[in-house]
Amino acid sequence: MSYSTFFPSSIVLETPRATLRIMKMEDIPTFQALAIYPETFKYFTRDLSVPGDFDLWMKEALDARAAETRVPFTVIDTGSGQICGSTSLGNISFYDKRIEIGWSWLAPQYQGTGINRHAKFALLSYAFDVLKFERVEVKTDVLNLRARAALKKIGMVEEGVLRSHTLMHSDRRRDTIFYSILRNEWADVKEKYFHNI
């Protein structure tokens, strides 16, 4: 198994609501226009509404893609074709058959529309049904109650908290909570939480 085989530049993951394709430099102006609301990034490690933080985030994403350590996607509303935000697959271990979904954000007008749920389904399906991985994990700020509720609504299992785990853009040290789905749970999760996709 190799990064380039499973994550080529042509990869597109699609559901009726969300389309995910590899992030491009051309996406920058649209991302900048969507990332003007600081509240979107309250629990994000960088505040993308700040130009310097946005530039660093974009550089990190593209550099990680070049280094084959992360797969940054642009999230698109399938119906309208409009860019909504971004998500990634990262911390990829082909040996351990483990991958993380993260670095995710949507502009306010796309939050609560179902696009995030569809994007997560596309990523989970690819991890379990194509890559045949054993574990998909997600981590978030323990204070981010909205994200935690959303993760439980897609069948993610809460695992535990790593204290003082991550430095946030506000200089606050974040306690990070982990969630996961395992391969032997995926069929039931798909039927229970994603049956209407």
C-alpha positions as CSV (number, residue, x, y, z in Angstrom):
1,M,0.0,0.0,0.0
2,S,1.3,3.5,-0.8
3,Y,0.1,7.1,-0.4
4,S,0.3,7.9,-4.1
5,T,-1.8,4.8,-5.0
6,F,-4.7,5.6,-2.6
7,F,-4.5,9.4,-2.6
8,P,-3.8,10.5,-6.2
9,S,-4.4,14.1,-7.2
10,S,-7.5,12.8,-9.1
11,I,-9.2,11.4,-6.0
12,V,-12.8,12.5,-5.5
13,L,-15.1,11.3,-2.8
14,E,-18.8,12.1,-3.4
15,T,-22.2,11.8,-1.7
16,P,-25.5,13.4,-2.7
17,R,-24.6,16.4,-0.4
18,A,-20.8,16.6,-0.2
19,T,-18.0,16.3,-2.7
20,L,-14.4,16.1,-1.5
21,R,-11.4,16.7,-3.8
22,I,-7.8,17.4,-3.2
23,M,-7.1,21.0,-2.0
24,K,-5.6,23.3,-4.7
25,M,-3.7,26.6,-4.6
26,E,-6.7,28.0,-6.6
27,D,-8.9,27.4,-3.6
28,I,-7.1,30.1,-1.5
29,P,-9.3,33.1,-2.5
30,T,-12.5,31.2,-1.7
31,F,-11.1,29.8,1.5
32,Q,-10.1,33.3,2.6
33,A,-13.6,34.7,1.9
34,L,-15.2,31.9,3.9
35,A,-12.7,32.1,6.8
36,I,-13.5,35.7,7.9
37,Y,-15.5,34.7,11.0
38,P,-13.4,34.1,14.1
39,E,-16.1,32.1,15.8
40,T,-15.6,29.4,13.2
41,F,-12.1,28.8,14.6
42,K,-12.8,29.1,18.4
43,Y,-11.8,25.5,18.9
44,F,-9.3,25.3,15.9
45,T,-5.6,25.3,16.5
46,R,-5.2,28.3,14.2
47,D,-7.6,31.2,13.8
48,L,-7.9,31.3,10.0
49,S,-9.7,34.7,10.1
50,V,-6.2,36.1,10.9
51,P,-4.3,36.4,7.6
52,G,-1.0,35.2,9.0
53,D,-2.6,32.1,10.6
54,F,-4.5,31.4,7.4
55,D,-1.3,31.5,5.4
56,L,0.4,29.1,7.8
57,W,-2.5,26.7,7.8
58,M,-2.6,26.6,4.0
59,K,1.2,26.1,3.8
60,E,1.1,23.3,6.4
61,A,-1.7,21.6,4.4
62,L,0.1,21.8,1.1
63,D,3.5,20.8,2.6
64,A,1.9,17.8,4.3
65,R,0.4,16.7,1.1
66,A,3.8,17.0,-0.6
67,A,5.4,15.0,2.2
68,E,2.6,12.4,1.9
69,T,1.6,12.7,5.6
70,R,-1.8,14.2,5.2
71,V,-4.6,14.4,2.5
72,P,-6.2,17.9,2.6
73,F,-9.5,18.0,0.9
74,T,-11.7,20.9,-0.3
75,V,-15.3,20.3,0.8
76,I,-17.9,21.2,-1.9
77,D,-21.7,21.4,-1.8
78,T,-22.5,18.7,-4.4
79,G,-25.8,20.5,-5.3
80,S,-24.5,24.0,-5.8
81,G,-20.8,23.3,-6.6
82,Q,-19.9,25.9,-4.0
83,I,-16.8,25.4,-1.8
84,C,-17.9,25.1,1.9
85,G,-14.6,24.5,3.8
86,S,-12.0,21.8,4.3
87,T,-11.2,18.5,6.0
88,S,-8.3,16.1,5.9
89,L,-7.1,12.6,6.4
90,G,-3.9,12.5,8.4
91,N,-1.7,10.6,10.8
92,I,-1.8,7.8,8.2
93,S,-0.3,4.5,9.2
94,F,-0.5,1.8,6.5
95,Y,1.3,-0.6,8.8
96,D,-1.1,-0.1,11.7
97,K,-4.1,0.4,9.3
98,R,-5.0,3.5,11.2
99,I,-6.0,7.0,10.0
100,E,-7.4,10.3,11.4
101,I,-10.1,12.5,10.2
102,G,-9.4,16.1,11.2
103,W,-8.4,19.7,10.4
104,S,-12.1,20.2,9.5
105,W,-14.0,23.4,9.2
106,L,-17.0,24.7,7.4
107,A,-18.1,28.3,6.9
108,P,-21.1,29.3,9.1
109,Q,-23.7,29.1,6.3
110,Y,-22.9,25.5,5.7
111,Q,-22.9,24.3,9.3
112,G,-25.9,22.3,10.3
113,T,-26.9,21.6,6.7
114,G,-25.8,17.9,6.7
115,I,-22.7,18.6,4.6
116,N,-20.4,17.7,7.5
117,R,-22.2,14.4,8.1
118,H,-21.9,13.5,4.4
119,A,-18.3,14.5,4.3
120,K,-17.6,12.2,7.3
121,F,-19.4,9.4,5.7
122,A,-17.3,9.7,2.5
123,L,-14.1,9.7,4.5
124,L,-15.2,6.8,6.7
125,S,-16.3,4.8,3.7
126,Y,-13.0,5.3,2.0
127,A,-11.0,4.3,5.1
128,F,-12.9,1.1,5.8
129,D,-14.3,0.0,2.4
130,V,-11.4,1.0,0.1
131,L,-8.3,1.2,2.3
132,K,-9.6,-1.7,4.5
133,F,-8.1,0.1,7.6
134,E,-8.9,-1.1,11.1
135,R,-9.3,2.2,12.9
136,V,-10.5,5.7,12.1
137,E,-10.0,8.3,14.8
138,V,-11.0,11.9,15.4
139,K,-9.9,14.3,18.2
140,T,-11.3,17.5,19.3
141,D,-11.2,20.1,22.1
142,V,-12.9,18.7,25.2
143,L,-14.7,22.1,25.4
144,N,-16.2,21.8,21.9
145,L,-19.5,20.4,22.9
146,R,-21.0,20.9,19.5
147,A,-18.3,18.8,17.8
148,R,-18.5,16.2,20.5
149,A,-22.3,15.8,20.0
150,A,-21.9,15.6,16.2
151,L,-19.3,12.9,16.6
152,K,-21.6,10.8,18.7
153,K,-24.4,11.3,16.2
154,I,-22.3,9.5,13.6
155,G,-21.4,6.6,15.9
156,M,-18.0,7.7,17.1
157,V,-17.0,6.1,20.4
158,E,-15.6,8.4,23.0
159,E,-12.2,7.0,24.3
160,G,-10.6,9.4,26.7
161,V,-8.9,12.8,27.3
162,L,-5.3,13.7,26.9
163,R,-4.7,16.6,29.3
164,S,-2.8,19.8,28.2
165,H,-2.4,18.1,24.9
166,T,-2.4,21.0,22.3
167,L,-1.5,24.7,22.3
168,M,-4.3,26.7,20.8
169,H,-4.1,30.0,18.9
170,S,-5.3,31.8,22.0
171,D,-2.4,30.5,24.0
172,R,-4.8,28.2,25.9
173,R,-3.6,24.6,26.4
174,R,-6.3,22.3,25.1
175,D,-7.4,19.1,26.7
176,T,-8.0,16.8,23.7
177,I,-10.7,14.1,23.6
178,F,-10.4,11.2,21.2
179,Y,-13.1,9.3,19.4
180,S,-12.9,6.3,17.1
181,I,-14.7,3.7,15.0
182,L,-13.2,0.3,14.4
183,R,-13.5,-1.9,11.4
184,N,-15.6,-4.5,13.1
185,E,-18.1,-1.7,14.1
186,W,-18.4,-0.1,10.7
187,A,-21.2,-2.2,9.2
188,D,-23.4,-1.5,12.2
189,V,-22.4,2.2,12.3
190,K,-23.2,2.6,8.6
191,E,-26.6,1.0,9.0
192,K,-27.6,2.9,12.1
193,Y,-26.2,6.3,11.5
194,F,-25.8,6.6,7.7
195,H,-28.7,4.5,6.3
196,N,-30.3,7.4,4.5
197,I,-27.1,8.4,2.5
